[in-house]
Amino acid sequence: MEDITWELAHLAHVELLTPKLDESIRFFTEILGMMLVETHEDCAYLRAYDDYEHYTLKLRAHRHAGIGHFAWRARSKSALERRVKAIQQANLGIRWHEGECGYGDTFMFRYPDGHLAEIYFDTRKYQPDEQHKSALKNTASKFPGRGMNVRRIDHLNLLAKDIRAFSDFQFKVLGGRMTETIVFDEQPKGVWVSVNSKSYDLAITEDHSGLSGRFHHLTYAVNSREEVLLAADIALENGIFIETGPHKHAIQQTFFLYVYEPGGNRIEIANPTARLILDPDYETVVWNREERSKGQAWGLKTVDSFHTRGTPMPEDLYEF
């Protein structure tokens, strides 16, 4: 049987929808410290200082918050061709198109819950000018010294009604490995996906709203747990709503802070610590109901909104 575990390289970029484009741009540039690299009509493209690609976040003006699409980069052109063939066989493919901002050909498809996604290999790597060139040759661009100083895109969390269908498509069609999962009464409630040595690039958790294709949060990583604490102070001083944290997750042990950007999307500032999955015989960690009822790593109870709020919210879909 074909081993497709390592066909994907990493989470590449995410498109977020926002009804307040200018305010969202200011949040990501001035509060998170990201760089605005390109704008086009009602879209803005941004990156963190050590993201190697031209952009990792696209903001698009829209009447409500939510996710437009997200993208995987394949490990090679041949891996891309193999995954596209598998997606087409699963009857979830849409079409090829030219990638944005100078990227190569990109294949668009949908996950079983309706999330729009892309996969590509040919990319456009960021080339800093003299103003943004780092003193260190092994850093993609200069440390910004601005706001929360996020370093790189880390992971994406999506909501889905049918976790098993989402999971089957991910692991049987696209690839990756399940590093951790939540299972209640033999039913999966959440799955964490790794496609490299990181503990996860994508998380899928159960959506209780009855809606499909919703977004939970996007995470950018900082260099230390202390910087997550500083991020909380920065959010406080700038009137940014803090939903929960700073604290430490039990699942994956990420040190976290959850805030909301002005458009209404949940954003996590996190330090994944030094946790990598290097064991070739690694076995998925399974969490049960009793274990999850204890809350986060040090006993902080998970706030109710973390289980109920995703974007778009049901009422947003009826606003015209």
Residue pairs with C-beta under 8 A, 6 or more apart in sequence:
4 82
4 83
4 86
4 172
4 173
4 174
4 175
5 175
5 176
5 177
6 75
6 175
6 195
6 196
7 74
7 75
7 79
7 82
7 83
7 174
7 175
7 195
8 72
8 73
8 74
8 75
8 79
8 83
8 119
8 174
8 175
8 176
8 195
9 72
9 73
9 74
9 75
9 195
9 196
10 72
10 73
10 195
10 196
10 198
10 201
11 70
11 71
11 72
11 153
11 155
11 156
11 195
11 201
11 202
12 53
12 56
12 70
12 71
12 72
12 73
12 120
12 123
13 53
13 55
13 56
13 57
13 58
13 70
13 71
13 153
14 56
14 57
14 58
14 67
14 69
14 70
14 71
14 153
14 156
14 218
15 57
15 58
15 59
15 60
15 67
15 68
15 69
15 70
16 24
16 57
16 58
16 59
16 60
16 65
16 66
16 67
16 68
16 215
16 218
16 261
16 263
16 265
17 60
17 61
17 62
17 64
17 65
17 66
17 67
17 68
17 263
17 265
17 311
17 312
18 24
18 59
18 60
18 61
18 62
18 65
18 261
18 262
18 263
18 264
18 265
19 61
19 62
19 63
19 64
19 65
19 263
19 264
20 262
20 263
21 42
21 44
21 59
21 60
21 61
21 263
23 262
23 263
24 44
24 59
24 261
24 262
24 263
25 36
25 44
25 46
25 59
26 262
27 240
27 261
27 262
28 34
28 46
28 57
28 59
28 261
29 35
29 36
29 46
29 146
29 147
30 146
30 147
31 147
31 148
31 234
31 235
31 238
31 240
32 48
32 147
32 148
32 150
32 220
32 267
32 269
33 48
33 49
33 144
33 145
33 146
33 147
33 148
33 149
33 150
34 46
34 47
34 48
34 49
34 57
34 144
34 150
34 220
35 46
35 47
35 48
35 49
35 132
35 141
35 144
36 44
36 45
36 46
37 45
37 46
37 47
37 54
37 55
37 101
37 126
38 44
38 45
38 54
38 55
38 101
39 45
42 60
42 61
43 58
43 59
43 60
43 61
44 58
44 59
45 54
45 55
45 57
45 58
45 59
45 100
45 101
46 55
46 56
46 57
46 58
46 59
47 53
47 54
47 55
47 56
47 57
47 126
48 56
48 150
48 151
48 152
48 153
48 220
49 134
49 139
49 140
49 141
49 142
49 143
49 144
49 149
49 150
49 151
50 139
50 140
50 141
50 151
50 152
51 126
51 140
51 152
51 153
52 125
52 126
52 140
53 73
53 123
53 124
53 125
53 126
54 101
54 102
54 103
54 123
54 124
54 125
54 126
55 101
56 152
56 153
57 153
57 218
58 68
58 100
59 263
60 68
62 68
63 316
63 319
63 320
64 264
64 311
64 312
64 313
64 316
64 317
64 319
65 215
65 263
65 264
65 265
65 311
65 312
65 316
66 214
66 215
66 265
66 311
66 312
66 316
67 115
67 116
67 158
67 213
67 214
67 215
67 311
68 116
69 108
69 115
69 116
69 117
69 118
70 115
70 116
70 117
70 118
70 156
71 106
71 117
71 118
71 119
71 120
72 117
72 118
72 119
72 120
72 174
72 195
73 119
73 120
73 121
73 123
74 80
74 83
74 119
74 120
74 121
75 121
76 121
77 121
77 122
79 121
80 107
80 119
80 120
80 121
83 119
83 173
83 174
83 175
84 93
84 107
84 119
86 173
86 174
87 93
87 107
87 109
87 119
87 173
87 174
90 169
90 173
92 109
92 110
92 111
92 112
92 169
92 173
93 107
93 108
93 109
94 107
94 108
94 109
94 110
95 107
95 108
96 105
96 106
96 107
96 108
97 105
97 106
97 108
98 104
98 105
98 106
99 105
99 106
99 118
99 120
99 122
99 123
99 124
101 124
102 124
103 120
103 122
103 123
103 124
104 120
104 121
104 122
104 123
105 120
105 122
106 118
106 119
106 120
107 118
107 119
107 120
108 116
108 117
108 118
109 116
109 117
109 118
109 119
110 116
110 117
111 117
111 158
111 160
111 166
111 169
111 170
112 160
112 162
112 165
112 166
112 168
112 169
113 158
113 159
113 160
113 161
113 162
113 165
113 166
113 207
113 212
113 213
114 212
114 213
115 158
115 160
115 213
116 213
119 174
126 140
126 141
128 134
128 140
128 141
128 142
131 142
132 141
132 142
133 141
133 142
134 140
134 141
134 142
134 143
135 142
143 149
147 234
148 222
148 227
148 230
148 231
148 234
148 269
149 222
149 223
149 227
150 220
150 221
150 222
150 269
151 220
151 221
151 222
151 223
152 220
152 221
153 218
153 219
153 220
153 221
154 198
154 219
154 220
154 221
154 270
154 272
155 198
155 200
155 201
155 202
155 203
155 219
156 201
156 202
156 203
156 217
156 218
156 219
157 202
157 203
157 204
157 205
157 216
157 217
157 218
157 219
157 268
158 166
158 202
158 203
158 204
158 205
158 214
158 215
158 216
159 204
159 205
159 206
159 207
159 209
159 214
159 215
159 216
159 310
160 166
160 204
160 205
160 206
160 207
160 212
161 206
161 207
161 210
161 211
161 212
163 187
163 188
163 189
163 190
163 191
163 204
163 205
163 206
164 187
164 188
166 191
166 204
167 178
167 188
167 191
167 204
170 176
170 191
170 193
170 202
170 204
171 177
171 178
171 193
175 195
176 193
176 194
176 195
176 201
176 202
177 193
177 194
177 195
177 277
177 282
177 284
178 191
178 192
178 193
178 194
178 284
179 192
179 193
179 194
179 199
179 200
179 252
179 277
179 282
179 284
179 285
180 191
180 192
180 199
180 200
180 251
180 252
180 284
180 285
180 286
180 287
181 188
181 190
181 191
181 192
181 284
181 285
181 286
181 287
182 188
182 189
182 190
182 191
182 205
182 251
182 286
182 287
182 288
182 292
183 189
183 286
183 287
183 288
184 288
184 289
185 289
189 205
189 206
190 203
190 204
190 205
190 206
190 251
191 203
191 204
192 199
192 200
192 202
192 203
192 251
192 252
193 200
193 201
193 202
193 203
193 204
194 200
194 201
194 277
195 201
197 276
197 277
197 278
198 272
198 276
198 277
199 252
199 272
199 275
199 276
199 277
200 252
203 216
205 216
207 214
207 310
208 307
208 308
209 308
209 310
209 314
210 314
211 310
211 312
211 314
211 317
214 310
214 311
214 312
215 265
215 266
215 310
215 311
216 266
216 310
217 258
217 265
217 266
217 267
217 268
218 265
218 266
218 267
218 268
219 254
219 267
219 268
219 269
219 270
220 267
220 268
220 269
220 270
221 270
221 271
221 272
222 228
222 231
222 269
222 270
222 271
223 271
224 271
225 246
225 255
225 271
225 273
227 271
228 245
228 246
228 255
228 256
228 257
228 269
228 270
228 271
229 246
231 246
231 257
231 269
232 242
232 245
232 246
232 257
234 240
235 241
235 242
235 257
235 259
236 242
240 259
240 260
241 259
241 260
242 257
242 258
242 259
243 258
243 259
243 260
243 266
243 303
243 305
243 306
244 256
244 258
244 300
244 302
244 303
244 306
245 256
245 257
245 258
246 255
246 256
246 257
247 255
247 256
247 296
247 297
247 298
247 300
248 254
248 255
248 256
248 296
248 297
248 298
249 255
249 256
249 296
249 297
250 287
250 291
250 292
250 294
250 295
250 296
250 297
251 285
251 287
252 272
252 275
253 272
253 273
253 275
253 297
254 270
254 271
254 272
254 273
255 270
255 271
255 272
255 273
256 268
256 269
256 270
257 268
257 269
257 270
258 266
258 267
258 268
258 306
259 266
259 267
259 268
259 269
260 266
260 267
261 267
264 311
264 313
265 311
266 309
266 310
266 311
295 301
295 302
296 302
